[in-house]
Amino acid sequence: MGKTFAWNAWLQFVKDKLKSAAPFLLQSGVVPPPKTACQDIYILGIGDKAKVSTVNGKIDIQFSHEFPFLNANRLQADEDLILKMLAEATISRIDESKPSFLFHSAGKDSNSIALALAEAGWQNRVTLITQQSKGKADESYISKKIAQKLGFKHQIIYEIDLLESEHKSLIDEYFINAPFPCTDTVTLAYPLYTYQVPSLKHANIIFGDGNDSHMISPPDKRQQSALPFSQWTSKAYFLRSIINSENMLNAVIRTPSEWFGMSGLSFKDSKKIFTPSISVYSYWSQESQVRSSWDIFDHKSDIYSTRAITERMIRKLHNFVDVNHSSLILPFADEKVANYFSNIPEKYLFDRDSLKNKLILRKVLKERLDLDSDKIGKMGWTYDSSSVVLKNWDWMMGEIGSCKLWNDKNIFFVCERLKNKMQSNHKYADLSGKLIYRIYLISAWHNKNRYINV
């Protein structure tokens, strides 16, 4: 009886905590570290510190954040050393009793790792794997050519948007075992990768993520032009409670920090579907104020890398490997690699005029692999989440409708309104589909997750 009471009390504790996390997941897409969606469970990310002490016989934890990669003290770049460090950071974490996969694209990060492993003679022990995306986003043919040129085995995986029962079973398994909620658009693709390549389970999984902090993430032109005005336009925060999510004014009233990867449902819609919701404005306004005198390159690199990248893009990777009992390897996040890049001059990392990034990697890849990153441009893995929503509408709405977080009446009203927008020529048609998809991701995790359900 006592154990049952204690366990029920713990479950209520966790669910109460989720009530404070859900507004951030809905409106921003992330729960800003060190907080998580679980009570008294914290994540120490890049630049986070925790001071633990005892006050009046009780444990007291004080958190602070200081971005460690401000664009300051930097040294000279050494191309050979970069490749050597990347190879060592990868190889040192590989369990050779397991298969190894490098998630590969036409991008600078994964190709730098592939080149480093090739020069270290690891072609026969690592398979390059890439997704064939739809339309112009497809980079699988470039990936295949690079694999052939470097001597790696290559495997292509595909987008699946019409979900059958076997796909849904894998997706259920993912949500049951994923430790934390994640709103990344590519989230559902990952359990479907193991359907196509079962050997991804219990494997070494190598990704090129994890360098946007110490290699600096330049703002794009839109962010650069919007930031000076956003400190004033964001003061119209009262509009957050009266406009729909697909209204263009949502971008206008962002705080400066929210321009760097934070977007989602308006507070009006968040409150409508999740009654206890609070506005996230005060949090992001404070974060913006703290960085108001910062160089915009530092401001973006801090917010984007420690919130958006870490808690959306890399969080989905952590969830993926945890669910499949695999080993996650992020060579660029290695301590030696991070320290090195944090100390080389900015001329090797980014250009303030062209806003190009990772200049030293562009140079290495062009000279040694004949890969012209400037010509290829920004691609990246995509996932047609809107197609998944439309082709599996009843199934997704069943999951959303059974989630006890939402207001039963309003959740269907908001989703139907967004569906109408996504099927129109509305400027934010794609965003509308992604917001329904986000609500589904949160719903499915809350409905099925073994850590909060008995």
Residue, then its C-alpha position, 0 to 999 in steps of 0.5 A: m500500500g505504501k509503495t503504491f501511494a509513493w509511486n502515485a505521488w511521484l507520477q503526480f509530481v512528474k505530471d505537475k511538472l509537465k504542466s509547466a513544461a508544456p507551454f514551452l514545448l508548444q510555443s517555443g519547441v523546447v524546454p530551456p535547460p537546465k529544466t526538463a519536462c520532469q520534476d527534479i530532473y535537470i539537464l546541464g547543457i553547454g555553459d550551464k552550471a549547478k551549485v549544490s549546497t545544504v541550507n537548513g538541512k535541505i539540498d539547495i541547487q542554484f543554476s547559472h548559465e555562461f556561454p563558454f564560446l564567446n568570439a574572443n581568444r582564438l589561435q591558428a588553424d591546422e587542417d591536418l590536426i583538425l582531421k586527426m582530432l575528428a578521427e580520434a574523437t570518433i574512433s575512441r568511442i567506437d565499440e568494434s564489436k558492433p556495426s558502425f554507421l555515420f549518418h551522412s549528407a552533402g554537408k560540411d560536418s558529416n563529410s569532414i568526419a568521413l574524410a577524417l575516418a578515410e584518412a585514418g583507414w576506417q573505410n571497411r569498418v564504418t557504413l555511410i547512411t543517408q536519407q533520400s528526401k523529397g524533391k530538391a532537398d535530396e542529397s542521397y546521390i551526392s552522398k553515394k558519390i562521396a562514399q564511393k570516392l572515399g571507399f565506404k559502404h553506402q546505404i540509402i533510407y527512405e521517407i515513409d509518409l503512409l504509415e502501416s501497422e508495422h510502422k505504427s508499432l515501431i513509433d509506439e515503441y519509440f514513444i514508450n521508451a524515449p526519455f524526454p519529449c522532442t518536437d523536432t520535425v524529423t522525429l518520426a523518421y527515426p523509428l522508421y529508419t530501424y524498420q528499414v535497417p534493423s542493424l541500427k539497433h545496438a550499433n555505433i551511431i555517428f553524427g556530425d551535430g554538436n559544433d554550432s556553439h564553438m564554431i559560431s552560428p552566423p545569423d541569416k540576413r533576415q535575423q540580422s535585419a530584424l534584431p534591432f527592431s525586435q527589442w521594440t516590436s516585442k513589447a507588443y506582447f499583448l498580441r500573443s494572447i489574441i492572434n492565431s498561430e498562423n498570423m504573420l504578426n507572431a514573427v513581428i512580436r518575437t523577442p530578439s532571442e526567439w529569432f534564433g530557432m524559437s517558434g510555435l503556437s501562439f499563446k492564444d492557441s496554447k492557452k486554448i488547447f492547454t488551459p494551464s498554459i502561461s506565456v513564454y514571453s517573460y522568459w525570452s524577454q529576460e534572456s534577450q535583455v541579458r544579451s542585449s549588448w552582445d555581438i549578434f554572432d554570440h547571441k545566436s550561437d548561445i541561444y541557437s546551440t544551447r536551446a534549439i540545437t541541443e533540445r530539438m535536433i540533438r535531443k531526437l538523436h539521444n532519444f533514438v539511441d536510448v530507445n534502440h540501445s545504441s551508442l551515440i558518437l558526436p565527434f564535434a562535441d568532443e572536448k578536445v575538438a570543441n576547445y580547439f575550435s573555440n580558440i582559432p580566429e573567426k576568419y577560419l570559422f565565419d565571414r561577417d559579410s557573406l554570413k558563410n560559416k565553417l570556412i575551414l571545413r569548406k576549404v578542407l573539403k574542397e581541396r581534399l574531396d573536391l566538394d564545393s560547399d558554396k556551390i551545393g548550398k544549404m541542404g540538410w535532411t528534411y521530413d515532409s511532416s505535413s504529408v505525414v499529417l494528412k495521410n495519417w490524419d485519423w490516426m494522429m487525431g486519435e492520439i491527440g484526442s486521447c491526450k489528457l493534457w488538452n482541452d477536449k473541445n478546443i484541441f479539435f477546433v485548433c487542429e481543424r483550423l490549422k489543417n485548413k490553412m495547411q491545405s491552402n495557399h496561405k504563407y504559413a501553410d507549411l508551418s500550420g502542418k508542423l504545428i499539428y505535427r508538434i501537438y501530435l508528438i507531445s500527445a503521443w509521448h505523454n500518452k505512452n511514455r513508460y516513465i510517466n505512465v503505469 
